[in-house]
Amino acid sequence: MNKTLAVLLGVSGLGNAVLGYLLYQLDRKTAVLLKELRAVVAPAQATPVPIVVKSPPSPRPQLPPQPEPAPQPITAALPPPKPEPALATEPMLSGAVAAGLPVEQDAAADTVMDGADLGSLCIRAVSQRGPRNRADHRHRRDSYLLHAFREFPRPVLLSAVAAGNPVGSRSQEGAVLVCRSLATHLGALAAPLAGAVGDSSSPAPDSAATGDLILTALRGAAGNLDRLAARHQVGTDDIAVEIAVLLSPLGGLRHRRHLLFTVGSGGLRTLRDGVWQDDDSPAASAWSAATTLPSALSTLRWRVLDTAPGDVLTLGTGATLRLFAHPATADALAAAWHPAVPGLHCYLHDTVTAVPGDADRTLITLWHTPSTH
């Protein structure tokens, strides 16, 4: 027991010595580490970090309010005012727009137009109130009608222009009525009239028979005019009308035979190779009740005429055809209508701006063209 205790004590003393040695070595290493740490940390602590304190921005100085500048007068010269248009004292050009509406009972539209391209036959039509009637706020007395017949062996086109009495109280209504009446009566006479309208290579129609048929149709239209006057309790002068009618074959014909008849001063002008021909239409004259429907059937004129590709036919009232007596107007229309066919708007422009005169103007133009144009 004693021996065992002595061994443990010996061992314990040795352990203490070892433990003390270890602690001694640990203290030395710790001291070295602390010394090295102080060497690293000391320079960083030697340089103090500056602390920057931002001061709030100083307020912007307020400027005293400035008064707005006074407006400066405009010193630039203004253009002089346009002078008022003077009232026309000479015949006016028919390009003005109507400044007033007519108030008569049978008042009609200021301007009407129509047209169609039917293969090798092209049609344009216009009826326009004259400048003097516009200035006086009086209505248009003219009318026209385009009508395709199916009663003939081949389709036939009716072109009709009518000019009513310029001072007739119901003459515009009369002009419309006579065109429609003739369409009805000519349609009823289609079979016997067929020989007068068609291919120009066919035999010529019987002259006397054709004249009688036309008179029959005109008597029917004149009777309708008499009934119109009776209904409105007016005289025949108030419904008096001049009339010009052209019947033309439709279809792909190279040579066409047309039938023309007139009562009054209306008629036809032919443009061939760019030159207006001397037609045997009535001489240009003022409107006269002595040569009008319903009474003046004896003044009927009619004829058959042939056309070939390139020909242009213009059917017009007497007042309209008088415009062709002006060389400048005739030349301008010839240049505008040959060889090309104008569109509707161009045709209206040609008849409006190229034509001087006071009266209403109504015309229908037919172009006999190749199949394509």
C-alpha positions as CSV (number, residue, x, y, z in Angstrom):
1,M,0.0,0.0,0.0
2,N,2.7,2.4,0.9
3,K,4.7,1.4,-2.1
4,T,1.7,2.0,-4.3
5,L,1.2,5.4,-2.8
6,A,4.8,6.3,-3.3
7,V,4.5,5.4,-7.0
8,L,1.4,7.6,-7.4
9,L,3.0,10.5,-5.7
10,G,6.1,10.1,-7.9
11,V,3.9,10.0,-10.9
12,S,2.0,12.9,-9.6
13,G,5.0,15.0,-9.1
14,L,6.2,14.2,-12.6
15,G,2.8,15.2,-14.0
16,N,3.0,18.5,-12.3
17,A,6.4,19.2,-13.7
18,V,5.2,18.3,-17.2
19,L,2.1,20.4,-16.8
20,G,4.1,23.3,-15.6
21,Y,6.4,23.0,-18.5
22,L,3.5,23.0,-20.9
23,L,1.9,26.0,-19.4
24,Y,5.3,27.8,-19.6
25,Q,5.5,27.1,-23.3
26,L,1.9,28.2,-23.9
27,D,2.5,31.5,-22.1
28,R,5.6,32.2,-24.3
29,K,3.7,31.5,-27.5
30,T,0.8,33.6,-26.3
31,A,3.1,36.4,-25.6
32,V,4.6,36.2,-29.0
33,L,1.2,36.2,-30.7
34,L,0.1,39.2,-28.6
35,K,3.2,41.0,-29.6
36,E,2.7,40.4,-33.3
37,L,-1.0,41.3,-33.0
38,R,0.0,44.6,-31.4
39,A,2.4,45.3,-34.3
40,V,-0.4,44.9,-36.8
41,V,-3.2,46.7,-35.0
42,A,-1.1,49.7,-33.7
43,P,-0.5,51.4,-37.1
44,A,-4.2,51.2,-38.1
45,Q,-5.1,52.8,-34.8
46,A,-2.5,55.5,-35.2
47,T,-4.3,56.9,-38.3
48,P,-7.7,58.3,-37.2
49,V,-10.7,58.0,-39.7
50,P,-12.1,61.4,-40.3
51,I,-15.8,61.8,-39.7
52,V,-17.6,64.0,-42.3
53,V,-20.8,65.6,-41.2
54,K,-22.9,66.9,-44.1
55,S,-24.6,70.2,-43.4
56,P,-28.1,70.8,-44.9
57,P,-28.2,72.7,-48.2
58,S,-28.5,76.4,-47.9
59,P,-31.9,77.7,-49.2
60,R,-31.9,79.2,-52.7
61,P,-32.2,83.0,-52.6
62,Q,-35.7,84.1,-53.6
63,L,-35.8,86.7,-56.4
64,P,-38.5,89.3,-56.3
65,P,-41.3,88.7,-58.8
66,Q,-40.7,90.3,-62.2
67,P,-43.7,92.0,-64.0
68,E,-44.7,90.5,-67.4
69,P,-43.6,92.5,-70.4
70,A,-46.3,94.6,-71.9
71,P,-47.5,93.4,-75.4
72,Q,-45.7,95.1,-78.2
73,P,-47.9,96.5,-81.1
74,I,-47.6,94.6,-84.4
75,T,-45.9,96.8,-86.8
76,A,-45.9,94.4,-89.8
77,A,-48.2,95.6,-92.6
78,L,-51.3,93.5,-93.1
79,P,-52.4,92.6,-96.7
80,P,-55.1,94.9,-98.0
81,P,-58.6,93.3,-97.9
82,K,-59.8,91.7,-101.1
83,P,-62.3,93.9,-103.0
84,E,-65.8,92.7,-103.3
85,P,-66.6,91.1,-106.7
86,A,-68.4,93.5,-108.9
87,L,-71.8,92.6,-110.4
88,A,-71.4,91.1,-113.8
89,T,-72.8,93.4,-116.6
90,E,-71.5,91.3,-119.5
91,P,-72.3,87.7,-120.4
92,M,-70.8,85.5,-117.7
93,L,-68.8,82.3,-117.9
94,S,-70.8,79.3,-116.6
95,G,-68.3,78.3,-113.9
96,A,-69.9,80.0,-110.9
97,V,-71.6,78.1,-108.1
98,A,-75.2,79.0,-107.5
99,A,-75.6,81.7,-104.8
100,G,-79.3,81.1,-104.3
101,L,-82.0,78.5,-104.8
102,P,-85.0,79.2,-107.2
103,V,-88.4,79.4,-105.6
104,E,-90.6,78.6,-108.7
105,Q,-93.1,75.7,-108.4
106,D,-91.4,73.5,-111.0
107,A,-87.9,74.3,-109.9
108,A,-85.2,71.8,-110.8
109,A,-81.6,71.0,-109.8
110,D,-79.0,73.5,-110.8
111,T,-77.0,70.9,-112.7
112,V,-77.6,67.3,-113.7
113,M,-75.3,64.9,-115.6
114,D,-75.1,61.3,-116.7
115,G,-73.1,59.0,-118.9
116,A,-72.2,55.4,-119.8
117,D,-69.6,53.5,-121.8
118,L,-71.6,50.9,-123.8
119,G,-68.9,49.1,-125.7
120,S,-68.1,51.1,-128.8
121,L,-70.6,53.8,-128.0
122,C,-69.8,56.2,-125.2
123,I,-72.4,58.7,-123.9
124,R,-72.0,61.9,-121.8
125,A,-74.9,64.3,-120.9
126,V,-75.2,67.5,-118.9
127,S,-77.9,70.1,-118.3
128,Q,-76.9,73.2,-116.4
129,R,-78.6,76.4,-115.3
130,G,-77.3,79.5,-117.1
131,P,-75.5,82.3,-115.3
132,R,-78.3,84.8,-115.8
133,N,-80.9,82.5,-114.3
134,R,-78.5,81.9,-111.4
135,A,-78.1,85.7,-110.8
136,D,-81.8,86.2,-111.0
137,H,-82.5,83.1,-108.8
138,R,-84.6,81.6,-111.6
139,H,-84.6,77.9,-112.2
140,R,-83.2,75.8,-115.1
141,R,-85.8,75.4,-117.9
142,D,-83.9,72.7,-119.9
143,S,-84.0,68.9,-119.5
144,Y,-82.6,65.8,-121.2
145,L,-83.3,62.1,-121.3
146,L,-81.2,59.0,-122.0
147,H,-83.3,55.9,-122.5
148,A,-82.5,52.4,-123.8
149,F,-85.3,50.7,-125.8
150,R,-85.8,47.0,-125.8
151,E,-88.8,47.1,-128.2
152,F,-86.5,47.4,-131.3
153,P,-85.0,44.3,-132.9
154,R,-81.6,45.4,-131.4
155,P,-81.2,47.7,-128.4
156,V,-81.6,51.4,-129.3
157,L,-80.6,54.5,-127.3
158,L,-82.8,57.5,-127.2
159,S,-81.0,60.8,-126.6
160,A,-83.4,63.8,-126.1
161,V,-82.7,67.4,-125.2
162,A,-85.5,69.9,-124.5
163,A,-85.5,73.6,-123.9
164,G,-88.5,75.2,-122.2
165,N,-89.7,78.7,-122.6
166,P,-87.2,80.8,-120.6
167,V,-90.1,82.7,-119.0
168,G,-92.7,80.0,-118.9
169,S,-94.2,79.3,-115.5
170,R,-94.3,75.5,-116.2
171,S,-91.8,75.1,-119.0
172,Q,-89.3,73.0,-117.0
173,E,-92.1,70.6,-116.2
174,G,-93.0,70.6,-119.8
175,A,-89.4,69.9,-120.9
176,V,-89.3,66.8,-118.6
177,L,-92.7,65.6,-119.8
178,V,-92.1,65.9,-123.5
179,C,-88.9,63.8,-123.2
180,R,-90.6,61.0,-121.3
181,S,-93.7,61.1,-123.6
182,L,-91.6,60.7,-126.7
183,A,-89.9,57.7,-125.1
184,T,-93.3,56.1,-124.6
185,H,-94.6,56.8,-128.0
186,L,-91.4,55.9,-129.9
187,G,-91.3,52.6,-128.0
188,A,-94.8,51.8,-129.3
189,L,-93.6,52.5,-132.8
190,A,-90.4,50.5,-132.6
191,A,-91.2,47.8,-135.1
192,P,-92.0,50.2,-138.1
193,L,-89.1,52.5,-137.1
194,A,-86.5,49.7,-136.9
195,G,-85.4,50.2,-140.5
196,A,-84.3,53.8,-139.8
197,V,-81.9,52.8,-136.9
198,G,-79.3,50.1,-137.2
199,D,-76.4,49.1,-139.4
200,S,-75.6,51.7,-142.1
201,S,-75.1,48.9,-144.6
202,S,-78.8,48.0,-144.5
203,P,-81.3,49.5,-147.1
204,A,-82.3,53.1,-146.5
205,P,-85.7,53.5,-144.8
206,D,-88.8,54.8,-146.6
207,S,-88.7,58.5,-146.2
208,A,-92.4,59.3,-146.2
209,A,-93.2,56.4,-143.8
210,T,-90.5,57.5,-141.4
211,G,-91.7,61.1,-141.3
212,D,-95.2,60.0,-140.6
213,L,-94.1,57.8,-137.7
214,I,-92.1,60.7,-136.2
215,L,-95.2,63.0,-136.5
216,T,-97.3,60.4,-134.7
217,A,-94.9,60.3,-131.8
218,L,-94.8,64.1,-131.6
219,R,-98.6,64.4,-131.7
220,G,-98.8,62.1,-128.7
221,A,-96.2,64.2,-126.8
222,A,-98.0,67.4,-127.8
223,G,-101.3,66.1,-126.4
224,N,-99.6,65.4,-123.1
225,L,-98.3,69.0,-123.0
226,D,-101.9,70.3,-123.7
227,R,-103.2,68.3,-120.8
228,L,-100.4,69.7,-118.6
229,A,-101.4,73.2,-119.4
230,A,-105.1,72.4,-118.7
231,R,-104.2,70.9,-115.3
232,H,-102.3,73.9,-114.2
233,Q,-104.7,76.4,-116.0
234,V,-101.9,78.1,-117.9
235,G,-101.5,79.0,-121.5
236,T,-99.5,77.0,-124.0
237,D,-96.6,79.5,-123.9
238,D,-96.1,78.6,-120.3
239,I,-95.4,74.9,-121.2
240,A,-93.9,75.5,-124.7
241,V,-90.8,73.4,-125.4
242,E,-88.2,72.9,-128.2
243,I,-87.0,69.3,-128.7
244,A,-84.2,67.5,-130.4
245,V,-84.0,63.7,-130.5
246,L,-81.4,61.2,-131.7
247,L,-82.1,57.4,-132.0
248,S,-78.8,55.4,-132.1
249,P,-78.3,51.6,-132.4
250,L,-76.3,49.9,-129.6
251,G,-74.1,46.9,-129.9
252,G,-70.8,46.1,-131.7
253,L,-71.5,47.8,-135.0
254,R,-68.7,49.3,-137.0
255,H,-71.0,51.6,-139.0
256,R,-74.1,53.0,-137.3
257,R,-77.3,54.5,-138.8
258,H,-78.9,57.2,-136.5
259,L,-82.2,58.9,-136.8
260,L,-82.4,62.6,-135.9
261,F,-85.5,64.8,-135.6
262,T,-86.0,68.3,-134.1
263,V,-88.7,70.8,-133.5
264,G,-87.3,74.3,-132.8
265,S,-83.6,75.5,-133.0
266,G,-82.0,72.5,-131.4
267,G,-79.9,70.1,-133.5
268,L,-76.7,68.2,-134.0
269,R,-73.0,68.9,-134.5
270,T,-70.6,66.3,-135.8
271,L,-66.9,66.1,-135.0
272,R,-65.0,64.1,-137.5
273,D,-61.2,63.8,-137.6
274,G,-61.0,66.6,-135.0
275,V,-63.0,69.1,-137.2
276,W,-66.6,70.2,-136.7
277,Q,-68.7,69.5,-139.8
278,D,-71.2,71.8,-141.4
279,D,-74.4,70.0,-140.4
280,D,-77.7,71.0,-141.8
281,S,-79.2,71.7,-138.4
282,P,-81.3,74.9,-138.1
283,A,-79.4,78.1,-138.1
284,A,-78.5,79.5,-134.6
285,S,-81.4,81.6,-133.5
286,A,-83.0,82.9,-130.3
287,W,-85.8,80.8,-128.6
288,S,-89.1,81.4,-130.3
289,A,-92.6,80.1,-129.3
290,A,-93.5,79.9,-132.9
291,T,-91.3,76.8,-133.4
292,T,-92.1,74.8,-130.3
293,L,-94.4,72.1,-129.1
294,P,-97.3,71.6,-128.7
295,S,-98.4,73.8,-131.6
296,A,-95.6,74.0,-134.2
297,L,-95.6,70.4,-135.5
298,S,-95.1,71.7,-139.0
299,T,-91.6,72.8,-138.2
300,L,-90.4,69.2,-137.8
301,R,-87.0,68.4,-139.4
302,W,-85.6,65.0,-139.5
303,R,-82.8,63.0,-141.3
304,V,-80.8,59.8,-141.2
305,L,-77.1,59.9,-140.7
306,D,-74.3,57.4,-140.6
307,T,-71.2,57.3,-138.3
308,A,-67.9,55.4,-138.3
309,P,-65.4,54.8,-135.5
310,G,-63.8,58.1,-134.5
311,D,-66.9,60.2,-135.1
312,V,-68.4,62.3,-132.3
313,L,-72.0,63.5,-132.3
314,T,-73.2,66.4,-130.0
315,L,-76.9,66.9,-129.7
316,G,-77.9,70.2,-128.1
317,T,-80.5,72.8,-127.6
318,G,-80.5,75.9,-129.8
319,A,-78.9,78.1,-127.1
320,T,-76.2,75.4,-126.6
321,L,-75.4,75.0,-130.3
322,R,-75.0,78.8,-130.7
323,L,-71.9,78.4,-128.6
324,F,-70.2,76.5,-131.5
325,A,-70.4,79.8,-133.4
326,H,-67.5,81.0,-131.3
327,P,-64.3,79.6,-132.9
328,A,-62.3,79.5,-129.6
329,T,-65.1,77.5,-127.9
330,A,-65.5,75.1,-130.8
331,D,-61.7,74.6,-131.1
332,A,-61.4,74.0,-127.3
333,L,-64.2,71.4,-127.3
334,A,-62.7,69.6,-130.4
335,A,-59.3,69.4,-128.7
336,A,-60.9,68.1,-125.5
337,W,-63.2,65.5,-127.1
338,H,-61.0,64.0,-129.8
339,P,-59.6,61.4,-129.9
340,A,-60.0,60.4,-126.3
341,V,-63.4,60.1,-124.5
342,P,-63.4,62.4,-121.4
343,G,-64.6,61.2,-118.0
344,L,-67.8,62.5,-116.5
345,H,-66.1,65.2,-114.4
346,C,-63.9,66.3,-117.4
347,Y,-67.0,66.5,-119.6
348,L,-68.8,68.7,-117.1
349,H,-65.7,70.9,-116.8
350,D,-65.4,71.3,-120.5
351,T,-69.1,72.4,-120.9
352,V,-68.9,74.7,-117.9
353,T,-65.7,76.6,-118.2
354,A,-65.1,76.6,-122.0
355,V,-68.6,77.9,-122.8
356,P,-69.5,81.6,-122.4
357,G,-73.2,82.6,-122.5
358,D,-76.1,83.5,-120.3
359,A,-78.7,80.8,-121.2
360,D,-79.1,77.3,-119.9
361,R,-77.0,74.8,-121.8
362,T,-78.0,71.2,-122.3
363,L,-76.2,68.7,-124.6
364,I,-75.6,65.0,-125.1
365,T,-72.4,63.8,-126.8
366,L,-71.9,60.3,-128.3
367,W,-68.5,58.9,-129.2
368,H,-68.4,56.1,-131.8
369,T,-65.2,54.4,-130.8
370,P,-63.4,51.1,-131.4
371,S,-64.4,48.4,-128.9
372,T,-61.6,49.6,-126.5
373,H,-60.9,53.2,-125.9
